[in-house]
Amino acid sequence: MCISTLHLCWGAQAGLYFHYGIAKRPLGYEVFGVFPHHTECDNFTLFRGFDDIFYIPHSRHTEIAREDVEAIPELTIMASSKEGGIYAIKTENGRQIYMMGHAEYDRDTLKHEYERDVKAGKPIDLPKHCFPDDDPARQPVNNWRSSGHMIYANWVNCILYQTTPYDITAIGR
């Protein structure tokens, strides 16, 4: 038995479909860049210590629609972005967490994705809010590192470690 499962990007979309029947929706464009986010669920420990606005990279061609999530009473949107859409969703008890973005990305991950697609001749826009002055020759700005570290530290410490019962047979009771 598991205390909490963290679903990321496509895994989050697949998990929401598997558990709740929420289908991902094609966008017709790529959500590609580093976007400002805000929390919508201030009392959940995953975002303990966060600033009012924090940044997270996204790279995807599909989305989970807000109205589909809001139609499921057990789900709560924890964080979102005007440009990036929903970022984080949790179940009522917080045991399932779905994150649509990539807090784990390194500084150059979006740059490498961009260069890969340019080299392959695929149509690709420059990742938004990634390069200083939108110049892909310059080093990307990493303004999400602290948020990424805090998300995973909060998940491991506050959600997994502090809520796991000493008697593991009590998990889920």
N, C-alpha and C positions, 0 to 999 in steps of 0.2 A: 504494500500500500504506500502511496506517495502523499506527502503533505501538500505539495504545490507543484504544478506544472507550468513552465514558462514556454509559451508558443511564440515563435518569431516569424515575422513576415509571411511567406507562403505557408509556413506551418501554422501560423495564427489564423490565416484564412481557411485553411483545411480544417483546423480544429473547430472553428466556429460553424463550419458547414456540417462536420461530423456530429457535434454535440447539439447544435441548435437549428440546423437547416438553413443557416444564413449563407447565401451564395455570394461569392465575390462578383463584382460588376466590372466589366471592361470599361476603361476610360477613353480609349481612342488616342491617348497620349501617355507619356511617361511622367509620373511624379518623380522628379529627379533633382536632388539637391539637398541642401541643409536648411531646415525650416524652423522658425520660432514656434514654440508650443506653450500651452498653459495647462495647469491642472484643473480638473473639473470636480475632483473628489479629494478634497484637502485632507481628510482624516485617514487615508490609507497609507500605511508605512512605506510602500514602495517609493513614494516621492518625498519621504522625510528628508529635510535639509535642502530641498530644491528652491531655486530662485523663482520669482513670479513668472518669468519667461525663461525657458531653457531651449536648447537647440538639439535636434536629432536629424541625422541623414535619412533620406528615403530614396528608394530606387525600385519602382514597380509600375506596372501598366494596368493594375486593377485596384479596386477599393472595396471596403465594407461600408455600406450606406448607414448613416446615422439612424434613419428611421427604422431600418431592419433591426438594429441593436436595441433601440428604445422600445421596440415592440415585445422584447423578451424581458419580463420583470426580474429575472435572476441576474441579468447583466447590467453593469454600470460602466459608463465611459469615464475613464480616469483622466485622460489627457488628450488634447487634440491641437490641431494647427489649422489656421485659415487656408494656407496653401497646401499643406501635407495631408489634411483630413484627420481622421481618427488615428491616434497613436496607440493608446492603451485602453484595454477593457478588462474588467475582472468579473468573476462570478460572485454571487451573493456572499459566499463564505471566503472568497479570495484564494481558493484552492486552484483555480484555473486563471491564468493571466495570459492575455493575448496582446502582443505588441507588433504593430504594423511596420515600424521603422527599424533602423539599424544602429542602436547605441553602441554596438560592438565594433563598428567600422573604424579602421585606422585612418589617419590623415589622408592617405593617398588612394583609398579604395574607390571613391567616386571618380577620381582622376583616371585610375586604371580602367574602370568600366567605360568611361568616355573614350579613352584612347583605343581600347579594344574595338569598340563599335565604329569609330572613325576608320581605323585600319581595315576593318571588314567591309567598309562601304555602306554600313547601315545608316539610315537617317537617325540622327541623334542631336538633341539640343545640348548646349553647354549646361552642366549641372548648376542650378540656381544657388546663389549665395555661397558659392564654393571657393572661387578664385578671387583674389584681390583685383578690383577693376575688371572683372570678367576676362582676365588674361590667363589662358590655360598654360602659358609658359611659366607662370609664377606658382610658387608653392601654395597649395590650398590652406585655408585658415581652418584650424581645428578648434571650434568653439563648443564642442559637445563632449570632450574627454571627461570632464568632471561629472557631467550628468550620466554618462555611460558607466563610469565607475560606481557612482552612488546607486544607480538602479540595481546593478548586480550585487553590490555590497548589502543594500537594504533587503534584497530578495533572499540572499543566503543567510544573513544574520537575523533580520527581523521576522521574516516569513518562515524560513525553514528551521533554522537553529532554535530560535526562541519559542516556536510553537510545536516542535516535535516532542511528543510525550516520552518520558523515560522508558515506559513500557510500550514498545512499538506495536504490540497487539491492540493498543488503545487508539491507534490512528484510524480515523474515519468514524469513531464513535461519538 
